[in-house]
Amino acid sequence: MLVALKIQHAIDHMFENLWSCNRALLIDVPYDKDRHAAALCKLHQRHCAVLDLTDASWRRIETVVVQRLY
């Protein structure tokens, strides 16, 4: 069984076929072969897992206070 596929990814096609069921979000999509959003999400999640900036501005002056009972 042969199936013909038509790839449509042009801007004029998006504006010509803009119906209520064919809405598109206006996002920044580069004209590359590797423009998958899932790859960007994985990179962003890995980047956030490495950084811990909860109190980064206090790191230089943070001191350890030892309290003793005697």
Contacts in CASP RR format, 6 or more apart in sequence:
PFRMAT RR
TARGET T0000
AUTHOR 0000-0000-0000
METHOD contacts of the structure
MODEL  1
MLVALKIQHAIDHMFENLWSCNRALLIDVPYDKDRHAAALCKLHQRHCAV
LDLTDASWRRIETVVVQRLY
14 24 0 8 1.000
18 24 0 8 1.000
29 35 0 8 1.000
55 62 0 8 1.000
END
